[in-house]
């Protein structure tokens, strides 16, 4: 009996984990699609993005770079600077 309950709990946790990962993937895909639409990129590939970056002026490039950096920055290993003296 204990084994079947444990398997059920682990199965439920696995399903919840997969659902969370899928949600994050969908959010990021939606973000990238929005970037492509905002900057008028027709080719939906990294090459299309690279071609558009080559055509951009410095101000637009820095704006795009900031958006991508905030969206794709790792949130797991940041230092907490609240304890600085």
C-alpha positions in Angstrom: 0.0 0.0 0.0 2.8 2.4 0.9 4.5 2.0 -2.5 1.4 2.8 -4.5 0.7 5.9 -2.5 4.3 7.0 -2.9 4.1 6.4 -6.7 0.9 8.4 -6.9 2.4 11.3 -5.0 5.5 11.3 -7.2 3.4 11.0 -10.3 1.3 14.0 -9.2 4.5 16.0 -8.5 5.9 15.1 -12.0 2.7 16.2 -13.7 2.8 19.5 -11.8 6.5 20.0 -12.7 5.9 19.4 -16.4 2.9 21.8 -16.4 5.1 24.5 -14.8 7.8 24.0 -17.4 5.3 24.0 -20.2 3.8 27.3 -18.9 7.2 29.0 -18.8 8.0 27.8 -22.4 4.7 29.2 -23.7 5.4 32.5 -21.9 8.8 32.9 -23.4 7.6 31.9 -26.9 4.9 34.5 -26.7 7.5 37.1 -25.6 9.8 36.3 -28.6 6.8 36.4 -30.9 6.0 39.9 -29.6 9.6 41.0 -30.2 9.5 39.8 -33.8 6.2 41.7 -34.3 7.3 44.9 -32.6 10.5 45.2 -34.6 8.9 44.0 -37.9 11.0 40.9 -38.3 9.4 38.7 -41.1 11.7 35.7 -40.8 10.9 33.9 -37.5 14.4 32.5 -36.9 17.6 33.6 -35.2 19.0 34.6 -38.6 16.1 37.0 -39.2 16.7 38.5 -35.8 20.5 38.8 -36.6 19.7 40.5 -39.9 17.4 43.0 -38.2 20.0 43.8 -35.5 22.6 44.6 -38.2 20.2 47.1 -39.6 19.4 48.8 -36.3 20.9 52.0 -34.9 22.6 51.8 -31.5 19.7 53.2 -29.5 17.2 50.6 -30.9 19.8 47.8 -30.4 20.3 48.8 -26.7 16.5 48.8 -26.2 16.1 45.3 -27.7 19.2 44.1 -25.7 17.7 45.3 -22.5 14.3 43.7 -23.1 16.0 40.3 -24.0 18.3 40.6 -21.0 15.4 41.2 -18.5 13.3 38.4 -20.0 16.0 35.7 -20.2 18.1 36.6 -17.2 18.6 33.7 -14.8 16.7 34.3 -11.6 18.1 31.4 -9.6 21.6 32.5 -8.7 21.5 36.3 -8.1 23.3 37.7 -5.2 21.1 39.5 -2.6 22.7 43.0 -2.1 20.3 44.0 0.7 22.9 43.2 3.3 25.6 45.6 2.2 27.1 47.8 4.8 
